[in-house]
Structure formats: structure tokens, C-alpha cells
Amino acid sequence: PAAPLVAQEAGHPRFHARGAQHAGLAELHQHRALRMAREAHERGELVMAGASGDPVDSALFVFHADSPDVAERFVASDPYVQQGLVLTWRIQPWNVVIGGKA
């Protein structure tokens, strides 16, 4: 995917990564993926993340970073991506309209 332009909102750049999950062996990689997300959150890079759909078929991750590189590195090391369970994703600037520092 092409890298987005850096967008800033009150000096707090954010990017979001959205991926579509392929049905299959997702549960085998869940623990590693959750650990990776928790570590990114503890470092202050990952603001929030969650899955959507019923059954789950996609996820959204919001990063706090000066460039899309943080989100790109996260996606590249994501076990779902590495194992071919997430086949497509997109990294784009996230412009906060309501929600303060979230």
C-alpha cells in the first residue's frame, strides 16, 4: 500500500491501519498479536485497536506517531499479516474531530 501524507491535528499526528482478515487460522496467532498490540500501547504508539464484524472480518488500529513508519512496521510484523491471514490493509492519516486526546 502507498504511504499516506502526514496529517496533524493540534500537533498530534495519528495514523490508522485497517485490515481485512481472511477466515481461517486466526486464533492460532491471537496471543502473539495481542502481546504485540499491548507492547505498542505501552510504548505510546498504539492509541486504540479493535476488531469489527460478527463474525470478525476486520480490525482498526489507531497510532500516535510523527510518520506512517510506526504503523507500517507494526503491520509488517503482525503475525496475521505474516501468515497470510490478513490479505489487504491500508494505512491512512487519522484526523480526530471529537474525542480529545484519544
C-alpha positions in Angstrom: 0.0 0.0 0.0 1.1 3.5 -0.7 2.3 5.6 2.3 -0.1 8.4 3.3 0.8 12.1 3.7 1.4 13.1 7.3 -1.7 14.7 8.8 -1.6 16.7 12.0 -4.3 17.7 14.4 -3.2 20.2 17.0 0.3 18.9 16.8 -0.7 15.3 17.4 -0.3 13.2 14.3 -2.2 10.0 14.1 -2.4 7.2 11.6 -4.8 4.3 11.3 -4.3 0.9 9.8 -7.3 -1.1 8.7 -7.1 -4.7 7.6 -9.4 -7.3 6.3 -9.0 -10.7 7.8 -9.1 -13.9 5.9 -11.2 -16.6 7.5 -9.1 -19.4 8.8 -6.4 -20.0 11.5 -6.6 -16.6 13.1 -7.0 -18.0 16.7 -3.5 -19.6 16.4 -1.9 -16.2 16.2 -4.1 -14.3 18.6 -1.9 -14.4 21.7 1.2 -13.1 19.8 -0.9 -10.4 18.1 -2.4 -9.3 21.4 1.1 -9.2 23.1 2.4 -7.1 20.2 -0.5 -4.7 20.4 -0.1 -4.3 24.2 3.6 -3.6 23.8 2.9 -0.9 21.2 0.2 0.6 23.5 2.7 0.6 26.5 5.2 2.4 24.3 2.6 5.1 23.5 2.5 4.2 19.8 -0.9 2.4 19.7 -3.7 4.6 20.9 -6.5 2.1 20.5 -7.4 -1.0 18.5 -10.3 -3.2 17.9 -12.0 -5.8 15.7 -15.2 -5.3 13.8 -17.9 -7.6 12.3 -19.8 -10.5 13.5 -18.1 -12.7 12.8 -15.0 -10.6 12.9 -13.7 -9.8 9.5 -11.6 -6.6 10.0 -9.7 -4.5 12.6 -8.8 -0.9 13.1 -5.6 0.3 14.9 -5.0 4.0 15.7 -1.4 5.0 16.2 0.1 8.2 17.6 3.3 8.9 15.5 5.1 11.5 13.6 5.0 9.5 10.4 3.3 6.4 9.0 6.5 4.4 9.7 5.3 3.2 13.1 2.1 1.8 11.6 4.0 0.3 8.7 6.4 -1.5 11.0 3.5 -2.8 13.1 1.7 -4.2 10.1 4.9 -5.8 8.7 5.5 -7.6 12.0 1.8 -8.6 12.6 1.5 -12.4 12.8 -1.8 -12.2 10.9 -0.1 -10.4 8.0 3.0 -12.6 8.1 0.9 -15.8 8.0 -1.3 -14.5 5.1 -4.5 -14.2 7.2 -4.7 -10.5 6.6 -4.6 -10.1 2.9 -5.2 -6.4 2.5 -4.6 -3.3 4.6 -4.5 0.4 4.3 -2.5 3.0 6.4 -4.0 6.5 6.3 -3.9 9.7 8.4 -6.5 9.8 11.2 -7.9 13.2 11.9 -9.5 13.5 15.3 -12.7 15.5 15.2 -14.2 14.6 18.6 -12.6 12.8 21.4 -9.8 14.9 22.8 -6.5 13.1 23.0 -7.9 9.7 22.0 
